[in-house]
Amino acid sequence: MNASAQFEETRRIILRRYEVSARIGIHDFEQAGPQRLWVSVELWLAPRPAPRGDEIGEVLDYDFLREEIARLAASRHFNLQETFAEALMELCLGREGVTGALVRTEKPDVYPDTEAVGFELTRFKVG
């Protein structure tokens, strides 16, 4: 590799299909009680040096994602996946070092002939 080569690097944290129990939906059967919700998140991170010491303090600790998703899912009833995704997006983009995020929610138990029905939102900070 050429020692003078220049690179542009993108770093992401990815959490796929984290399953939580959520009170979500507008249909009567959905309002009767909690249901399974799959949540996936991708976070784009601001450029920073690669970790040198192999220490958690050198990177964004992704444990907060599971904690925030679980807390949000337990916080109240959401009529819409879109509303849940918007609230989660705010939490993600409010985190220091996060420059963009993709949030996807999927309800696997709504339709018997479909693996899941969901919503996806992608947003990047500008300026």
Legacy VTK file of the C-alpha trace (Angstrom):
# vtk DataFile Version 3.0
C-alpha trace
ASCII
DATASET POLYDATA
POINTS 127 float
0.000 0.000 0.000
1.224 3.488 -0.843
2.279 5.278 2.366
1.051 8.615 1.004
-2.437 7.328 0.130
-5.356 9.336 1.542
-8.489 7.654 2.845
-11.936 8.762 3.825
-13.335 6.488 6.481
-16.842 5.824 7.706
-17.530 4.149 11.018
-20.880 2.692 11.999
-22.374 0.901 14.940
-25.017 -1.654 13.953
-27.686 -3.257 16.132
-29.954 -5.704 14.270
-33.392 -6.923 15.236
-33.235 -6.256 18.940
-36.517 -7.712 20.196
-38.470 -5.770 22.799
-41.974 -5.995 24.138
-43.836 -2.814 23.252
-47.301 -1.393 23.523
-47.666 -0.265 19.937
-50.386 -0.166 17.314
-53.822 1.175 16.461
-55.769 -2.069 16.006
-57.829 -3.436 18.912
-55.725 -6.591 19.156
-52.577 -4.438 19.311
-53.966 -2.271 22.083
-54.919 -5.297 24.183
-51.344 -5.712 25.382
-47.673 -5.612 24.502
-46.394 -7.222 21.319
-43.035 -8.093 19.857
-41.177 -5.282 18.145
-37.892 -5.738 16.292
-35.696 -2.663 16.350
-32.613 -2.159 14.201
-30.318 0.848 14.395
-27.261 1.953 12.464
-25.254 4.906 13.748
-22.768 6.811 11.603
-19.951 8.169 13.735
-17.837 11.304 13.482
-14.276 10.661 12.316
-11.891 9.841 15.113
-8.611 8.017 15.476
-8.717 4.234 15.510
-8.571 2.765 19.023
-4.970 2.200 20.033
-5.301 0.794 23.524
-8.221 -1.583 22.923
-10.207 0.236 25.627
-13.958 0.991 25.676
-13.251 4.658 26.450
-11.770 5.061 22.964
-15.051 4.292 21.185
-18.778 4.923 21.486
-20.051 2.231 23.844
-23.088 0.726 22.104
-24.653 -0.662 25.289
-26.640 2.580 25.488
-28.623 1.561 22.384
-30.219 -1.477 23.990
-30.866 0.424 27.202
-32.479 3.404 25.434
-34.594 1.212 23.148
-35.874 -0.860 26.084
-36.599 2.278 28.125
-38.441 3.912 25.213
-40.483 0.771 24.474
-41.573 0.554 28.119
-42.322 4.267 28.473
-45.856 4.403 26.995
-48.214 3.176 24.290
-47.265 4.262 20.770
-50.024 4.238 18.165
-47.558 4.367 15.281
-44.212 2.803 14.498
-43.347 6.165 12.933
-43.764 7.906 16.293
-41.590 5.335 18.059
-38.915 5.618 15.335
-38.898 9.432 15.549
-38.426 9.301 19.323
-35.600 6.792 18.965
-34.003 8.876 16.211
-33.907 11.888 18.553
-32.137 9.790 21.185
-29.605 8.519 18.656
-28.784 11.885 17.085
-28.551 13.460 20.525
-25.605 11.229 21.365
-22.183 12.886 21.114
-20.196 11.667 18.116
-23.215 10.419 16.146
-23.550 12.158 12.769
-26.356 10.106 11.274
-28.689 7.235 12.017
-30.964 4.672 10.455
-33.816 3.442 12.637
-35.997 0.516 11.570
-38.926 -0.977 13.463
-40.742 -4.170 12.521
-43.813 -5.838 13.995
-43.583 -9.581 13.226
-46.984 -10.618 14.580
-49.437 -8.317 12.786
-50.171 -10.267 9.594
-50.132 -14.078 9.430
-48.947 -14.098 5.804
-46.066 -11.609 6.270
-42.761 -11.946 8.092
-43.093 -8.415 9.475
-44.448 -4.954 8.750
-42.239 -2.000 9.528
-41.014 1.540 9.142
-37.532 2.897 8.400
-36.110 6.370 8.898
-32.649 7.691 7.994
-31.370 11.087 9.045
-28.001 12.859 8.965
-26.851 16.001 10.711
-25.944 18.832 8.339
-23.719 21.820 8.895
LINES 1 128
127 0 1 2 3 4 5 6 7 8 9 10 11 12 13 14 15 16 17 18 19 20 21 22 23 24 25 26 27 28 29 30 31 32 33 34 35 36 37 38 39 40 41 42 43 44 45 46 47 48 49 50 51 52 53 54 55 56 57 58 59 60 61 62 63 64 65 66 67 68 69 70 71 72 73 74 75 76 77 78 79 80 81 82 83 84 85 86 87 88 89 90 91 92 93 94 95 96 97 98 99 100 101 102 103 104 105 106 107 108 109 110 111 112 113 114 115 116 117 118 119 120 121 122 123 124 125 126
